[in-house]
């Protein structure tokens, strides 16, 4: 038995010395037991269909479970136990859009080392030198048929397209828009038939099939109390019912889509900020009242997110002060609950807000003195409590920036500080309470008041007001 084991080890060592030249010949002497016989005793060090041998044997994919086996021929086993499968094949690019990695050791199965690969679709491409997908990169997007340069417009993500509508530019208010398909990298103008009148500082929500536009200002010091719904597949506009009990005409209000409707709160008219809360119920196709007791005080330019059972309202400003309080509206019970006043973020306006599925994250903005902020907080509605976001590594203080939630990180980008427009940003991970700066290589021009939407695999930035003028270009960011 000892002699036979020594023979196996000698065979395995001999395999490492074997090679094939370009003509297909063997690097072993005829009859050498370490190589087996003929072509069957050869081995490959390259990749086959994106896999790489961990030893000198070709890696093969078992189609039943996606595992990769390194198998040698000629009857000589690759391994005797799992310890001999500690080194997996090299990571690499299967093709221009797919990276393959081997995250761990293999197992020895019937003399063959078996490894389980992990494939990643590369949104920005696979880098052969890095043997991995490209990340933290900016890529341009098309501008053909894009809307005219603007800011203070609205945007929604439909699950397949971004729809941009309305807004203001150089002494102009708009009543048009377009949809952007990130897969095709194309813009398609929206039909103007039946669209709402020109406006900016309005709101837009996506229902799952329609975009609802409401309120805003028309540039002539008039505040609007009407809106329309745009059907995403029929590409048609239908007016939303105006009149009592619809919300009062307002701009800088919030509109939040919940299970079966849109809740509109606050805002301001020609006389100042408002105390109001209404909801549009799509099942009844009409407006209704939101419970008055507990309604947040008058405010505009505040946060509003839907948590799954409640709409959370926080911060903003009234006619005299910047605010640091808020309330939650339970959509089923039609009732309000005050948010915790213990250690909330400092009072602010022009900040960003995202909902993670567990917490609402508030960041940046401007305080009562007009100073830009680089602080924030996480609000947990389950415990009605606040936790501060990390300061170390956070982006520089800013206001009028935007934020997008990726499913694991909040990406903050752009905005304004005391020096002007910004082209920097950061990624915040709430699980680790840490920040990572976004790349500044090939970054789009500095801007504020822009569109910033997460598509499921990348963030799209478009439009806004740049350092010198309004812009209608954009970029894709792959974190």
Buried (B, 14 or more C-beta within 10 A) or exposed (E): EEEEEEEEEEBBEBBEEBBBEEEEEBBBEEEBBBBBBEEEBBBBEEBEEBBBBBBBBBBBBEEEEEBBBBBBBBEBBBBEEBEBBEBBBBBBBBEEBBBBBBEEBBBBBEBBBBBBBEEBEBBBBBBEEEBBBBBBBBBEBBEEEBBBBBBBBBBBBBEEBBBBBBBBBEEBBBBBBBBBBBEEEBBBEBBEEEBBEBBBBBBBBBBEEBBBBBBBBBBEEBBBBBBBBBEBEEEBBEEBEBEEEBBBBBBBBBBBBBEEBBBBBBBBBEEEBBBBBBBBEBEEEBBBEBEEEBBBEBBBBBBBBBBEBBBBBBBBBBEEEBBBBBBBBBBEEEBBBEBBEEEBBBBBBBBBBBBBEEBBBBBBBBBBEEEBBBBBBBBBBEEEBBBEBBEEEBBBBBBBBBBBBBEEBBBBBBBBBEEEBBBBBBBBBBEEEBBBEBBEEEBBBBBBBBBBBBBEEBBBBBBBBBEEEBBBBBBBBBB
